Amino acid sequence: MGISRRLITYIGGLVLLVGAFHVLHQSRRVSFVTEGSLTASPSASVNEEGYRENHCASLGGFEDVFIIVRTGSNEVYKKLPPLLNTTLPCFRHYGIWSDLEEEFAGLHIADALDEIDPSLVEQHSDFEYYRYLQEHGRGAVSSDEVAGWTDAPNTKWGRDTPAWKLDKWKFIPVAKKAYRKNPTSKWYIFIEGDTYVLWASLLAWLSDIDASQPYYIGRQMNLGAELFAYGGAGIIISNPAMELLVEQHTTDPDGYNELTINQWAGDFILSAVMSDAGVDLSPAWPTLEGEMPSTLDLKSMSSKGHRLWCYYAGSYHHMTADDIYSYYDFERKWTSEKTEFPRHGDIFRELVFPRMKDRIPDWDNLSADVQSENATFEECRELCESQDGCLQFSLTMSTCKTSSSAKLGTEQLQVQGSDERVDSGWILQRVESFMEDLEATCSGKGWIIP
């Protein structure tokens, strides 16, 4: 499908898609001091270094990949330390690209946007924030402004913040820069600062896929009638496909700039160039997942019968720093003791289920079925217990909601000055039976080969 047709078909597509950091088992420690002041110190003990070396050595195939970290200056201090304190330093080949060139903990963060048409950068409103950053540096935006972006509303063009509007422009440039930097890598893997990749599993999966063929692999999402790979879950492109992408973009850079202006999702733009180059998406769900485990419906199943619970976990998105450190420690322990890779079901059993309790105050477990608007917490529990298949419930003020899915959910602190609060509970014995029932449905190999 050509660019002009895509513009007509897809414009306006409605797809809506701390502080202090922990330092765990890392020979190169990154610590947060004050905004604009990051230090790196080789302060790990010998045992910690040995533990890391053993874990890195277990990542077969790491020399074959190039990791592309796409980030923004507004989130560097929050999201990069967990990556640098866990698996990223295991890799020989990686690059970090942002909207501001700077040094961070002894590493160079390159400018993702410095090769875009200068007239576009100078004139288009999407680049207003970028121009301001180049003129004033990191101090251009206050921490309060950045914090306010978290609450910005979603629109048909995505989240309405300066950083979000700029982010869509990074995908193609960082792909081209990565290929130029290392044109011989077998695989190029795009991740974000809050993407957690279970590298042992993912690299073993890639070893079963023929890297000499053009592959564009990712967690499938829809924009209109067209599939694209969701960037937050990780996007994987083989060397031949990356070469085709770079060549295709060179044929009409102005046309692809126009497409980017009229779309909101940079990962969709990447898909458009891949499609024009003749490389279709190889769907990777349920191996790659675009959400965090605490919000997933483990009963989910693809149209081909692939159930999320049963498949090896390759990635998660929207992970906090605490999540990343916790999952990293879990993964290292798991791979040192077991020969099988952890499945999404194992992640739920080992890391999610233990956090479920009879009651957690100021917590939303994402129950959605309204049962009563005039209930107490105990009455809400009784309503859930009276329904076959009800696994959990929540009470917001006096509104009782239940669910037949088992989700941990997220903290929901009471807003100061407001009476509204949400408490959540689980029928733990039923959740245990739920896990056993799902486990009984699993058979065969734990990933999908494109």
N, C-alpha and C positions, 0 to 999 in steps of 0.2 A: 504494500500500500504506500503510495507516494506521500510526500510531506503535505502538499496542499489538501489532499483528500483527508489526511489525518486531522488537519486543522479544522476542517468542516465537521468531521464526524465526532471529534473528541473534545473540542473546546467546551469548557464548562462541565466536563464529566464530574459526577459527584461521588468521589471515592474518598472517604475520610479515614483514610487510613488510621568532714563536710566542710571553712571549716578544717576539720582534722580527718586524716585518712589513716586506715589501718596499714601496718607494715608487717607482712607475713612471709616468712621463709624466702627471702629474696636477697641475693648478693648485692644488688644495686638498689638501694632504698630511696624512694622518693617521698619527701615529707613536705607538708604544707606549713609555711611559717606565717606569711601575711600575703595579701593579694599582691602579686607582682614579685614575690620573693620565694622562689623554689630552690631547694638545695638537694643535691644527690650525694650520698655518702656510702662507701663500701663498708657497711657496718654489720653485716650479717655474720653469724658465728660459722665456724667450720662445718658443723653439722647441717646448718641451714643450707650452706652452699652445696654440700654433697647431696642433700635431698633434692635440690633444684636440678643439679647435674643429672641425677638419675632420672628425674621426670623428663627433662629435655631429651635425654638419650632414648627414651621410650617412644618418642614421636617419630616413627619411621616415615620418611618422605618429606621431612620439613625443608630439606635443601631444594626441593623441586618447586616450592611455591613462593610467590611474592605477595606479601600482605599489604593491602592498600587501606590505610586508616584515614577516613574522611571525618574531619571534625570542624569546629568553629572556635574562634577566639573567646566567645562567650561561655564555652563549656570546657575549655582545656583544663582548668584547675580542678574541676570537679570530676571529669571523666577519664583523663589520661593516666593519672597515677595508678588506678587499679590494673590497667593494661600493662603498664611498665613494671608493676610489682608482681605480675603473674607470668603468663606464657609468652608475651610478645618478644622478650629478649632471647627466647629460644631460637628464634628465626634469624637466619643470616640475611635475608632479603626482605626488607620492608621499607615503606615510606609513610610519613605522616604529613597530610596536607590540610590546610586551613584557609581562612580568609585573611590571615595576617602572618607574615613571615616573622619568626621569632625563635629564640633559644629557650628550651624548656628542659630543666633537669639535665643539662649537658647534651641534649638532643636538638637537632635542627628540625623545626617545623617549617615546611615550605609553603609558599603561596600557591594555592590551587588555581587562582584566577588571573595570574599575571600575563597569560598569553591570549586572553580573550580580546576580540576586536576593540582597540582603544576608544574608538568613537562610540561604541555601545556602552562601554564602562563609563565614559564621561557624560553620557546623555540620558541613559535609561534609569528610571526610578528604582528598579531592582538593585542597582549598584550604589545607591545613596549611602547606605551603611558602610559599604566597602570603601568608598571614596573617603568617608570620614575616618575610617580606621587607618587608611594609608597616610592621612594627614596628621592625625593626632595620636596614633598608636593605641596601645591597650587601655590607656586612661580615657579614651573617647567616650566610653559608656560606663556609667556607675554600676556597682553591684546591685543597687536597688532597682535600676532599670532592667538589668538582666533577670533579676528575680521576678519582676513583674511580667516578663515574657512567658513565664510558666503558666500564668493564668489567662493568656491571650486566647480569644475564641477561635474555634475552627471555622473556616469558611469553605466555599467550594474551591477555593484556591489554596487550601491547606491552612496551617496556623498563621495567624495574622501578626507576624513579627518581622523585623528587619532581617534577622539571621535566617529565618525560614525562607524568606523570599530569595535570599542569596544562595542558599544551599543547593537549589536545583541546578545551578550553573556549574557545580563542581564535578559532577559525575563524569562527563566526557573528558574534560581536561585532565583529571587525575588518572583516568585510564590511559590516555596518551602519554602522560609523563611517566607512569609506571612502566609501560612497554618500552619507552625510550631508555629508561634507567636500567632495565634488565630484560632485554628482548628474548632471552633464552629460557626463561622460567616455563615450566610445564603448565602451571596454574596461576592465575591471578585472582586473589580473594579479597573482595571489598568488605570492610566491616566499619562499624561506627564505635564511638567511645563506650556506648552502653550495650554493645553486642557481646555476649559471652559464647565463645566457641569451645566445644569439647574436642580439642584438637586431635587426640589419639583416635577417637572414633571417626572424625571427619577425614583425616588423612588416610586411614585404612579404607574408608569408603571410596575415596578418590583413586586409590591404588587399584580398584576393581574397574575403573572407567578408563577407556582408551584416550589418553591425553593428546594423541596425535590427530584426533578428529576435532572438528569445531563444535565445542559445547558452550552453551550459555545456560547455567544452572542456578535455580533459586526457588525460594518460597513463593509460589504462584499467587498473584492477586489479579483482579480484573479492573480495567478502566474501559468502560463501554463494553465492547465485545472482545477486546484484546487483552491477552495475558501479559503480565510483566513480572519480573522478579523484585520482590520487596527488599529494599536496601538494608533495612535494620536487621534482617535475619541472616545477612551475608549473601553476596552474589559471587558466583564462581564462574570464571571464564577461562577456557583452555587457550593455549598459545596460538593455535591456528585461528580461533575465533577472535582473539584480541587483535591479531594482525588484520583480519577482515574488518573489524570495527574501526581501527585507525584509518585504514584505506578508505572505507566507506564515508567516514566523516569528512575526509579531505576532499571528496568529490563535491560537497555542497555545504561548507561551514555556515554560510549566511542563511541558507534554508533551515538548517538545524537550530541556528540561533533564533530564527523566527518561531520555530516550533516550541522552543524553550520559553520564549516570551509568552506564548499563548497556552502553556500548560503549567501545572503547579508542581508536578512530581518529577524530580530529576531521574529517579530510577525508571520511570516510564520513558523518558527521553533516551536513556541508555538502551532500553528494549527496542525503541523505534529504530535506532541506528543498527542494532543487531538484526532486526527483521529485514531492513533494507539491504543488509549485507548477506541475507539468505540464511541466517542462523536463528532458528526458532527456540523458544524457551523449553528447557527440559525441567518439568516441575519437580521440586525437591521436598515438598511436604509429604509425609510428616518428619523427614530427617531434619530439615531446617524449619525452625518455628519463629514466628514474628512477635511473640509475646513472652512474658515471663511465666514460669511454671505455676506461680500462685494464682494466676487468672485463667488458666486453661481448662477447657472441658475435656477430660481425658477419655470420654466416650466418643469424641469426634472421630468421624470416619470419612475417607475420601470416596468419590464416586466409584472407585475401583475396589473398594472394600479394605483399604489400608487404615487400620485403626491406630490412632496416635499412641495409645498406651503401649503398643507392642513393638514400636520401632526405636532403633538406637537414636539417642539424642545427639544432634549435631550442633545446634545453636539455639540461643534464646535472645530476646531483645528487651529493652527497657529495664535492664538490670541495674540495681543500685550498686554502689561501691561495696556495701556489706554483702550483697548477694554474690558479687563476683568473687570476693575473697572466700566466702563460705563454699561456693560451688567448686572453686579451684582446689581447696583443701579436700573436699569430698572426692573430686575426680582423681587426684593424686593417690589418695588412699585406696580408692576402688581399683585403679589400674595396677597398683602394686600387689593387690591381693587376688584379683580375678582375671580370667582370660577373656571373658565376654565383656563387651562394652555396655555401659549403662543405657537402658532404654528410658523413654519418657516415664514409663510406669515405675521404674526403679527410682528415678528422681523424685517422683511423687511420694513413693513409699518411704524413702530415706530422709528427704529434706522438707517435704511439704506436710505430709500427714502428721509427723510429730509435733507440729506447731498448732494443730487444731485442738481446741479445748471445748469443754462444756459451755464455757462462756468467755468471750473476749470483749471487754468494753472498748468503745471508740474504735471499732473495727467493722469494715463492710466486706462480707464474704460474697457479695454480688448475687445474692438471692433475688429473684425477680418476680415470683408469682405472689401477688397480693392476696392474702387470706382474710385479713381483718384490718380495720382502721381504728379499732378500739380494743387493744389487747395489752397485757403485761408481757414481760419476757417469758415467764413460766407458762402463761397461756399460749404464747406463740410456740413454745417448745411442744406443748401438748397437741396443738394443731398439726405440727409436723409429724409427731409420733403417731397420730391417728391416720395418716396417709401412707399407704404402701408406696415405697420407693422414695419417700422424702428423706433426704440426707442431711439437710442443713436449713437454717432459718436466720432471719435477722429482724431486729425491731428498731425502726426509726421513729422516735417519739412513741406513738402508740400504733403505728402501722406495722403489721406483721407480714413478712414475706418468706416464702419457702422455696426450696429448689430440689430437684432430683439429681442435680450434678454436685460433685464435691469439689469446691474451690476454696482455697484459703482466703483469697482477696487481699485487701490492702488496708493499712491504717487509715482511719478517718477521724482525725482529731476534731473535737468540738470547737467551733468557731467562737472566739471570745465575744461575749455579749449576746450569744444566741442560746436558746434553750434546746435547739435541735441536736441530737446525738444519735449515733447508731451503735448498737451492740449486736454481736453475732454469736451463734452457737451451732454445734454439730451433734448429730446422733452418732457417736463414735463407733459403736458396735456395727451399725449399718454401713458406715464408711469402710470398715474392715471387710465386711462381706462384699461390698461393692468392688474393692480391690481384688478379692479372690475371684469374683465373677469375671472381671476383665482379664485377669491373668489366664483364666481357662480358655479364653478366645485366641490366645497367641500361638502361632506355629510358624516354622520356617525361618528364613534369614531376616535379619532385622533392619534391612535398608532396601531402597529401591534403586536398581541400576538403570539409568536412562537408556 
